Amino acid sequence: MQWRRLALDSYLRRLQEAVASATHGMTVEEFTRHPEGKWSAGEVLEHLSLTYSGTVKGFERCLQAGKPLARRSTLKDRVAAALVVEVGYMPSGRQAPQHARPRGRPAEEVLQQVGSQIAEMDEVIRQCELRFGKHTPVLDHPFLGPLTARQWRKFHWVHGRHHVKQIWRLRGKLTA
């Protein structure tokens, strides 16, 4: 699958490449196989896709409103954002918000869209960054609170890397 890679932010370019590499050549059986009570690779991919479309919608709301929609940051927000975004640690075991849970879309369909979704997300984040400034928290993340454009990009890289590792494990090509 060839996706637009020109001029993407480095975090989002790496994300596109990691998803493409992890899913390259997967069979329908590989996309649907999963351990009891866990998501399949197809469901992981759909979850990622839903987070990208949700981020695009949120940033589009900011552009339509003509202002950032982030609330004031709390100490808890700053600690959580520092852990995930700055340190790059994605805690496991946390349940995805309802709007980001897989709904059963075919993995092949999701795979065809995910690369362009990342590019679309990069573009809308870039527009908000240009309009509202690099250091302005633009939009709230459901667990991390208010994030700047750069923090959103890095969040998606850290989050995506976490799930790409799950896809590799489900394919049997990564241990632990």
C-alpha positions as CSV (number, residue, x, y, z in Angstrom):
1,M,0.0,0.0,0.0
2,Q,1.5,3.3,-1.1
3,W,0.5,6.4,0.9
4,R,1.2,10.0,0.6
5,R,4.4,10.7,2.6
6,L,5.5,14.1,1.2
7,A,5.9,16.9,3.8
8,L,4.4,14.9,6.6
9,D,5.5,15.7,10.2
10,S,8.3,13.3,11.1
11,Y,6.3,11.6,13.9
12,L,3.3,11.0,11.6
13,R,5.6,9.9,8.7
14,R,7.1,7.3,11.0
15,L,3.6,6.3,12.1
16,Q,2.5,5.8,8.5
17,E,5.6,3.7,7.8
18,A,5.3,1.6,10.9
19,V,1.6,0.8,10.2
20,A,2.4,0.0,6.6
21,S,5.3,-2.3,7.6
22,A,3.4,-4.1,10.3
23,T,0.4,-4.8,8.0
24,H,2.2,-5.5,4.7
25,G,1.2,-8.7,3.2
26,M,-1.2,-9.7,6.0
27,T,-3.8,-12.3,5.1
28,V,-7.5,-12.1,6.1
29,E,-6.8,-14.9,8.6
30,E,-3.9,-12.9,10.1
31,F,-6.1,-9.8,10.4
32,T,-8.9,-11.7,12.2
33,R,-6.9,-14.1,14.5
34,H,-6.8,-13.1,18.2
35,P,-6.3,-14.5,21.7
36,E,-9.4,-14.9,23.8
37,G,-10.7,-11.5,25.1
38,K,-8.2,-9.5,23.0
39,W,-8.5,-7.5,19.8
40,S,-7.4,-8.9,16.4
41,A,-4.9,-7.0,14.2
42,G,-7.9,-5.8,12.2
43,E,-9.6,-4.5,15.3
44,V,-6.3,-2.8,16.4
45,L,-6.1,-1.2,13.0
46,E,-9.7,0.0,13.2
47,H,-9.1,1.4,16.6
48,L,-6.1,3.4,15.2
49,S,-8.3,4.6,12.3
50,L,-11.0,5.7,14.7
51,T,-8.5,7.7,16.8
52,Y,-7.3,9.5,13.6
53,S,-10.7,10.4,12.4
54,G,-11.7,11.6,15.9
55,T,-8.6,13.8,16.0
56,V,-9.4,15.2,12.6
57,K,-13.0,16.0,13.7
58,G,-11.7,17.7,16.9
59,F,-9.2,19.9,15.1
60,E,-11.8,20.8,12.4
61,R,-14.1,21.9,15.3
62,C,-11.3,24.2,16.5
63,L,-10.9,25.7,13.0
64,Q,-14.6,26.2,12.6
65,A,-14.8,27.8,16.0
66,G,-11.8,30.0,15.2
67,K,-10.2,29.2,18.5
68,P,-8.6,26.4,20.5
69,L,-11.1,24.3,22.4
70,A,-8.7,23.1,25.1
71,R,-9.6,23.6,28.7
72,R,-7.0,24.7,31.4
73,S,-4.5,22.0,32.1
74,T,-4.4,20.4,35.6
75,L,-1.4,18.9,37.3
76,K,-2.8,15.4,36.6
77,D,-3.0,16.4,32.9
78,R,0.6,17.6,32.8
79,V,1.9,14.5,34.5
80,A,0.0,12.2,32.2
81,A,1.0,14.1,29.0
82,A,4.7,14.2,30.2
83,L,4.7,10.4,30.7
84,V,3.1,9.6,27.4
85,V,4.2,12.4,25.1
86,E,7.6,13.4,26.4
87,V,8.8,10.1,27.9
88,G,7.1,8.0,25.2
89,Y,5.6,5.5,27.7
90,M,2.1,4.1,26.7
91,P,0.6,2.3,29.7
92,S,-1.2,-0.9,28.7
93,G,-4.5,-2.2,30.0
94,R,-6.4,1.1,29.7
95,Q,-9.7,0.7,27.9
96,A,-10.2,2.8,24.8
97,P,-13.0,5.4,24.9
98,Q,-16.3,4.1,23.4
99,H,-15.9,6.2,20.3
100,A,-12.5,4.6,19.5
101,R,-13.5,1.0,20.0
102,P,-13.7,-1.3,16.9
103,R,-17.1,-1.7,15.2
104,G,-16.3,-4.5,12.9
105,R,-15.2,-2.8,9.7
106,P,-13.3,-5.1,7.3
107,A,-9.6,-4.7,7.9
108,E,-8.9,-4.4,4.1
109,E,-11.2,-1.3,4.0
110,V,-9.5,0.2,7.1
111,L,-6.1,-0.5,5.7
112,Q,-6.9,1.3,2.4
113,Q,-7.9,4.4,4.4
114,V,-5.5,4.6,7.3
115,G,-2.5,6.1,5.5
116,S,-4.6,8.9,4.0
117,Q,-6.2,9.5,7.4
118,I,-2.8,10.1,8.9
119,A,-2.0,12.5,6.1
120,E,-5.3,14.3,6.6
121,M,-4.7,14.4,10.4
122,D,-1.3,16.0,9.8
123,E,-2.8,18.6,7.5
124,V,-5.6,19.7,9.9
125,I,-3.1,19.7,12.9
126,R,-0.8,21.9,10.8
127,Q,-3.6,24.3,10.0
128,C,-4.4,24.7,13.7
129,E,-0.8,25.1,14.6
130,L,-0.4,27.9,12.1
131,R,-3.5,29.6,13.2
132,F,-3.2,29.3,17.0
133,G,0.5,29.0,17.5
134,K,3.0,26.2,18.3
135,H,2.8,26.5,22.1
136,T,-1.0,26.8,22.4
137,P,-2.9,23.8,23.7
138,V,-5.5,23.3,21.0
139,L,-7.7,20.3,21.9
140,D,-8.2,18.0,24.9
141,H,-7.2,14.4,24.7
142,P,-9.7,12.2,26.7
143,F,-7.0,10.9,29.1
144,L,-4.1,13.4,28.7
145,G,-6.0,16.7,28.8
146,P,-5.0,19.7,26.7
147,L,-2.3,19.1,24.1
148,T,-0.5,21.3,21.6
149,A,-0.3,20.4,18.0
150,R,3.2,18.9,18.5
151,Q,2.0,16.9,21.5
152,W,-0.9,15.5,19.4
153,R,1.5,14.4,16.7
154,K,3.8,12.7,19.2
155,F,0.9,11.2,21.1
156,H,-0.3,9.5,17.8
157,W,3.3,8.2,17.2
158,V,3.6,6.8,20.8
159,H,0.1,5.4,20.7
160,G,0.5,4.0,17.2
161,R,3.9,2.4,18.0
162,H,2.3,0.7,21.0
163,H,-0.4,-0.8,18.8
164,V,2.0,-1.7,15.9
165,K,3.9,-3.8,18.4
166,Q,0.6,-5.6,19.1
167,I,0.0,-6.2,15.4
168,W,3.6,-7.7,15.1
169,R,2.9,-9.9,18.1
170,L,-0.4,-11.1,16.6
171,R,1.4,-11.9,13.4
172,G,3.9,-14.0,15.5
173,K,6.9,-11.9,14.4
174,L,7.6,-10.2,17.8
175,T,8.0,-11.8,21.2
176,A,7.1,-10.4,24.6
